[in-house]
Amino acid sequence: MNPAPRAAETGLAALVARYLAAWNEPDPHTPSPPVEEIWTEDGSYDDPVSAAAGYPAIRARIAEVREQFPGMAFTVVGEIEAHHDVARVFWELGLPGAAPVLTGIDVLVLGGDGRIRAVHGFFDRMPS
């Protein structure tokens, strides 16, 4: 039995990079790249404090996070793990060069077209 391909070999790493780029865009109202390039039309995002379904709601959630954590960036921690149509991404959020203020895991459910169908986020450490 062959091991599952690593994220970098499947294009998943590029998708996760675009996903985080949308959250890391300095302008909280202009996710870049656009959410339409990252999520499927019926896409959703949820975490312990919010739920968003559809492009306008996802854009609004990203804007809320950018306003709540100005100047901070999400970065991947460790390897992206995946099997079938599901991926797990460990991340941290913080100012460059500083200790993270929030860490967590996003579970991405992938659509057949290479975009994200759903994200289920979990926080490990909440800001104080």
Secondary structure, DSSP 4 states (H G I P E B T S, - for coil): -PPPPPHHHHTHHHHHHHHHHHHH-SSTT--SS-HHHHEEEEEEEEETTEEEESHHHHHHHHHHHHHHSTT-EEEE-S--EEETTEEEEEEEEE-TTS--SEEEEEEEEEPTTSSEEEEEEEEEE---
